[in-house]
């Protein structure tokens, strides 16, 4: 019987490791632990979807081979303050393996499920992606082989495990993205088993427990009444913390999503530049995005200190990859003369967002 891949990843994500990840992201440890419980099977579902696409299994095999031995270095990299490098490489890897549209769908689902917001959800997924692939490399590189056939067989054996590990709320958010389609009957079987188990339990237990419930319910009600007034101040404090804004909304506009979309549009525009003609065609779009980022910069000043930290956590991990892409595009003969002024302006505006 194949080892449960979700469990293997979880074995690496010890409480100490989760604490390190939480510190690197500037998040509460318990919140990160809860988010990881959904993010890991969601990533595996996305990778399973890739494995079922033409050439996808080979891409996964190649990526896993590159992560051979990476688990041993992960903790030391975090301890040395290398989280930006991990996030950048992980986000690029994820985009390459599942595609930009599916990556955005994953981020959006995790953001809604966890309440972390898109920036931090993207950072968490970028950090977890190499861990998942490193686990595959460590535990299946020799027994199954890190080739296309090995990856195909591995994910075929993991469908039930992945489907069972997906929290129901997150599964619902992902169901409309197509990322769960390749799990096939596994998602339907898991849902049916959970749904059918409850009625069977109630029929057996209600008849045998009605007498003691008759006496227990008044006692429980009295206890609840006393506990309510004993812990109410603590509850209010906790509830107040839960109600603090997890997004970057200004006047009903999610500033975090707006900034993320602007950067995504920039990368998409620059990816399409291959010569002087395409650079000229891209210039109006870049100027439009620059204007949007400038407007976002004006709205950042209306955010709270905690929300501004979220902006920093959103923008900083994206900057190394963006700068690298800019350098690549500007190195194309003749393109720098067309785009460099706009690129320099965009870099300055993005830097101002996190100043």
C-alpha positions in Angstrom: 0.0 0.0 0.0 1.4 3.4 -1.0 2.3 5.8 1.8 0.0 8.7 2.4 1.6 11.7 0.8 -0.4 14.2 2.8 0.9 12.5 6.0 4.5 12.4 4.8 4.4 16.2 4.2 2.8 16.7 7.6 5.6 14.7 9.2 8.1 17.3 8.0 5.8 20.2 9.2 6.5 19.7 12.8 5.3 22.3 15.4 8.8 23.7 15.4 8.8 24.0 11.6 5.4 25.6 11.6 6.6 28.1 14.1 9.5 29.0 11.9 7.2 29.5 8.9 4.8 31.6 11.0 7.7 33.8 12.2 9.0 34.2 8.6 5.5 35.3 7.4 4.8 37.4 10.5 1.7 35.4 11.4 0.2 33.7 14.4 1.4 30.1 14.7 -2.0 28.6 15.3 -3.4 30.4 12.3 -0.6 29.1 10.1 -1.1 25.6 11.3 -4.8 25.8 10.5 -4.0 27.2 7.0 -1.4 24.5 6.3 -4.0 21.9 7.0 -5.9 23.1 3.9 -3.0 24.4 1.8 -1.1 21.1 1.6 -3.9 18.9 0.2 -4.9 21.8 -2.1 -1.4 22.0 -3.5 -1.4 18.2 -4.0 -4.7 18.4 -5.8 -3.3 21.1 -8.1 -0.2 18.9 -8.7 -2.4 15.9 -9.4 -4.2 18.0 -11.9 -0.9 18.9 -13.6 0.1 15.2 -13.6 -3.0 14.5 -15.7 -2.1 17.1 -18.3 0.0 16.3 -21.4 3.6 16.6 -20.3 2.6 17.6 -16.8 4.0 14.5 -15.1 7.4 15.1 -16.6 7.3 18.7 -15.4 6.6 17.5 -11.9 9.3 14.9 -12.1 11.8 17.5 -13.2 10.8 19.9 -10.5 10.9 17.2 -7.8 14.4 16.2 -8.9 15.5 19.8 -8.4 14.2 19.6 -4.8 16.2 16.5 -3.9 17.8 17.2 -0.5 15.9 20.5 -0.1 14.1 19.5 3.1 17.4 19.3 5.0 18.2 22.9 4.0 14.8 24.4 4.5 15.0 25.1 8.3 18.5 26.5 8.0 17.5 28.8 5.2 14.7 30.2 7.3 16.9 30.6 10.3 19.4 32.6 8.1 16.7 35.0 7.0 16.3 33.5 3.5 12.5 33.4 3.4 12.4 35.9 0.5 14.5 33.6 -1.6 12.3 30.6 -0.6 9.1 32.5 -1.4 10.4 33.7 -4.8 11.6 30.3 -6.0 8.5 28.6 -4.6 6.1 31.0 -6.2 7.9 30.8 -9.6 7.9 27.0 -9.3 4.2 26.9 -8.5 3.4 29.1 -11.4 5.4 27.0 -13.8 3.8 23.8 -12.7 0.2 24.7 -12.4 0.0 27.8 -14.6 -0.8 31.4 -13.6 -4.6 31.0 -13.7 -4.6 27.9 -11.5 -2.1 29.5 -9.1 -4.4 32.5 -8.7 -7.3 30.2 -8.1 -5.4 28.4 -5.4 -4.4 31.7 -3.7 -7.9 33.0 -3.9 -9.4 29.8 -2.4 -6.8 29.7 0.5 -7.3 33.4 1.1 -11.1 33.0 1.5 -10.8 29.8 3.5 -8.2 31.1 6.0 -8.9 34.8 6.0 -5.2 35.5 5.5 -5.7 37.7 2.4 -4.2 37.0 -1.0 -0.7 38.2 -0.4 0.0 36.1 2.7 -1.9 33.1 1.1 0.4 33.3 -1.9 3.4 33.5 0.3 2.4 30.5 2.3 1.7 28.5 -0.9 5.1 29.6 -2.3 6.8 28.3 0.8 4.9 25.0 0.9 5.4 24.1 -2.8 9.1 23.2 -2.5 8.3 21.3 0.7 5.7 19.1 -1.1 8.0 18.4 -4.0 11.0 17.8 -1.6 8.9 15.2 0.2 8.1 13.5 -3.1 11.8 13.5 -4.0 12.8 12.2 -0.6 10.3 9.4 -0.2 9.5 8.3 -3.8 12.7 9.1 -5.7 14.2 5.6 -5.2 11.1 3.5 -4.7 9.0 4.8 -7.6 11.4 6.8 -9.7 11.3 10.5 -10.4 10.2 10.1 -14.0 6.9 10.7 -15.7 5.6 7.2 -15.1 6.6 7.3 -11.5 4.9 10.6 -10.9 1.7 9.4 -12.7 1.5 6.3 -10.7 2.2 8.1 -7.4 -0.6 10.6 -7.9 -3.0 7.9 -9.1 -2.4 6.2 -5.8 -3.0 9.3 -3.8 -6.4 10.6 -5.0 -8.4 9.2 -2.1 -5.8 10.5 0.4 -5.8 14.0 -1.1 -9.6 14.2 -1.3 -10.0 13.0 2.3 -7.5 15.6 3.6 -9.3 18.6 1.9 -11.4 20.5 4.4 -15.0 20.6 3.2 -15.1 24.4 3.0 -11.9 24.6 1.0 -13.1 21.7 -1.3 -16.2 23.8 -2.1 -14.1 26.8 -3.0 -11.9 24.7 -5.2 -14.7 22.7 -6.9 -15.5 25.5 -9.4 -11.9 26.0 -10.5 -11.4 22.6 -12.2 -8.5 21.7 -10.0 -10.4 18.9 -8.3 -11.6 17.3 -11.6 -8.7 15.0 -11.9 -9.5 13.5 -8.5 -12.6 12.1 -10.1 -14.7 9.8 -7.9 -12.4 10.3 -4.9 -14.0 13.6 -4.0 -17.5 12.3 -4.5 -16.8 9.1 -2.5 -15.2 11.1 0.4 -18.2 13.5 0.5 -20.7 10.7 0.4 -19.0 8.7 3.2 -18.9 11.8 5.5 -22.6 12.6 4.7 -23.8 9.0 5.2 -21.9 8.4 8.4 -23.9 10.9 10.5 -27.4 9.5 10.1 -26.2 6.0 11.0 -24.5 7.2 14.1 -27.6 9.2 15.2 -30.0 6.2 14.9 -27.8 4.0 17.1 -27.0 6.6 19.7 -30.2 8.6 20.1 -32.4 5.7 21.2 -29.8 4.5 23.8 -29.1 7.9 25.2 -32.5 9.6 25.5 -32.8 8.8 29.2 -29.5 10.3 30.4 -29.9 13.2 28.0 -33.2 14.0 29.8 -31.2 14.7 33.0 -28.0 16.0 31.3 -29.5 18.8 29.3 -30.7 21.0 32.2 -27.4 20.5 34.0 -25.5 21.5 30.8 -27.7 24.6 30.4 -26.9 25.7 33.9 -23.2 25.1 33.4 -23.2 27.0 30.2 -24.9 30.0 31.9 -22.2 30.1 34.5 -19.4 29.7 32.1 -20.7 32.4 29.8 -20.4 35.0 32.5 -17.1 33.7 33.8 -15.3 33.8 30.5 -17.2 36.6 28.7 -14.4 39.2 29.0 -11.9 36.8 27.5 -14.4 35.9 24.8 -14.9 39.6 23.9 -11.1 40.1 23.6 -10.8 37.0 21.3 -13.8 38.0 19.2 -12.4 41.5 18.9 -9.1 40.1 17.6 -11.0 37.9 15.1 -12.9 40.9 13.8 -9.8 42.8 13.0 -9.5 43.4 9.2 -7.6 40.5 7.6 -7.6 42.2 4.2 -6.4 45.6 3.0 -9.8 47.2 2.2 -10.1 50.9 1.7 -13.6 52.3 1.0 -14.8 48.8 0.0 -11.9 48.2 -2.3 -9.5 45.3 -1.5 -6.2 47.1 -1.9 -4.2 43.9 -1.6 -6.1 42.3 -4.4 -5.7 45.5 -6.5 -1.9 45.6 -6.0 -1.5 41.8 -6.6 -3.5 42.2 -9.9 -1.4 45.2 -10.9 1.8 43.2 -10.5 0.3 40.2 -12.2 -0.7 42.4 -15.1 2.8 43.8 -15.3 4.4 40.4 -15.4 2.0 39.2 -18.0 2.7 42.3 -20.1 6.5 42.0 -19.8 6.3 38.3 -20.6 4.8 39.2 -23.9 7.8 41.4 -24.9 10.2 39.8 -27.3 11.3 42.7 -29.6 11.0 46.4 -30.1 7.5 46.1 -31.8 6.0 44.2 -28.9 7.7 46.6 -26.5 5.9 49.5 -28.1 2.7 47.6 -28.0 3.2 46.9 -24.2 4.0 50.5 -23.4 0.4 51.8 -23.0 -0.5 48.9 -20.8 2.5 49.5 -18.6 1.6 53.2 -18.3 -2.0 52.2 -17.3 -0.7 49.9 -14.6 1.7 52.5 -13.3 -1.2 54.9 -12.9 -3.1 52.2 -11.0 -0.2 51.5 -8.7 0.1 55.3 -8.0 -3.5 55.4 -7.0 -2.9 52.4 -4.8 0.0 54.2 -3.2 -2.2 57.1 -2.3 -4.7 54.7 -0.6 -2.0 52.9 1.4 -1.7 55.9 3.6 -5.3 55.2 4.8 -4.4 51.7 6.0 -3.7 50.8 9.6 -0.1 49.9 10.7 -1.0 46.2 10.6 -2.5 46.5 7.2 0.6 48.3 5.9 2.6 45.3 7.1 0.4 43.1 4.9 1.2 45.4 2.0 4.9 44.9 2.7 4.4 41.1 3.0 2.6 41.2 -0.4 5.0 43.3 -2.4 8.4 42.4 -1.1 8.3 38.7 -2.1 7.3 39.6 -5.6 10.0 42.2 -6.2 13.0 39.9 -6.9 11.2 38.0 -9.6 9.8 41.2 -11.0 13.3 42.8 -11.1 14.7 39.7 -12.8 12.0 39.8 -15.4 12.6 43.5 -16.1 16.4 42.9 -16.5 15.6 40.1 -18.9 13.3 42.1 -21.0 15.5 45.2 -21.1 18.4 43.1 -22.3 16.5 42.4 -25.6 18.1 44.6 -28.3 16.4 47.9 -28.7 13.8 47.3 -25.9 15.5 49.4 -23.2 15.2 52.5 -25.3 11.4 52.0 -25.4 10.6 50.6 -21.9 13.3 51.6 -19.5 11.8 54.9 -18.4 8.5 53.2 -17.7 10.2 50.3 -15.9 12.2 52.7 -13.7 9.0 54.6 -12.9 7.2 51.3 -12.0 10.0 50.2 -9.8 10.0 53.5 -7.9 6.2 53.3 -7.4 6.4 49.7 -6.1 9.2 50.6 -3.8 7.2 53.6 -2.5 4.4 51.2 -1.5 6.6 49.5 1.1 8.5 52.5 2.2 
